[in-house]
Amino acid sequence: DACLTPDAVVAHTFIPWYAFPKFLPFNGKCWYLGLQRWCAGGSMTLSGQVHELARMLNLKFNFTPEQELAIKRHICLKAFNTFNKNFDRYVWETDKELGDPEFYKSELEPLVKELRDAGAELQKEGADVNMFFEKYLDTWANFSYVMEAKRKDYLKKKFFK
């Protein structure tokens, strides 16, 4: 959102860490931010010309190691919950007309068990959050795509070999 003050234009934006987990501003990294106002009479940018990246705002965050760990843990838990809410998985497992229990049993079940067990471990006190972040985050967050790739490979093997 944005508003006008007597002296300036104020803009507020919210970018969840979950949207960019591989590009978190840790270890001295910064995020670059450029804003542009579009209007019928022309547009203006906060940082000069539209593509003058060197003139963008540099957002630097000074996180403590505990804060970094808490952010990673939150992102992992959100990804794990996304995985748990993936209803397509249940169709494959249980629906004999729309699903394919054989595919689920042979291709998905071992992975689903591993991901569920990892999620349970993540929630325990003293869990190695960095390990879960590196090893499981992508699969939890993108399980639909992982499942589609496994389905494609399964069908290729079943019908074309």
C-alpha positions, 0 to 999 in steps of 0.5 A: 500500500502507499500514501502521501504525506506532506513531504513524501510518498510512503510505500509499504510492501510485505514480502514473505521469506517463504517466497524466496527461501534460497535467496534469504539475506543472510551472511551479509547478503542484501536485497535490492529494491526498486519501485516504480510509479506508473501513471498516465502522465509518465512514470517515476522510479525510486532509483532513476531509470527502470533498469538502473540496478546499481541505484536500487535501494540496498536492504540489509538485514542484521540477523542474529544466528538465532533469528536466522534459524527461526526464519528457516524453521518457520519456512520449513514448517510452512513447507511441511504444512503445504505438503501435508495439505496436498490432497492430490496425494490422497487421490492417488492413494485411495481413489480407485477410479481417479487415483492409482494405488499401485503407483502410490504404493510403489513410487510415492509411499516411501517418499511420503513416509520419509517426508512425514517422518522428517516433518515430525523430527523437525518439530522436536526441540533441538532439531537440526533446522539447517539440515531440514532446510537444505534436504527437505524444503524443496520437496515439501514446498514443491511436492505436486511437481515432484509427484508429477515427475514421478508419475511421468517416469512411472507411466513411461516405464509402465507403457513404453518399456 
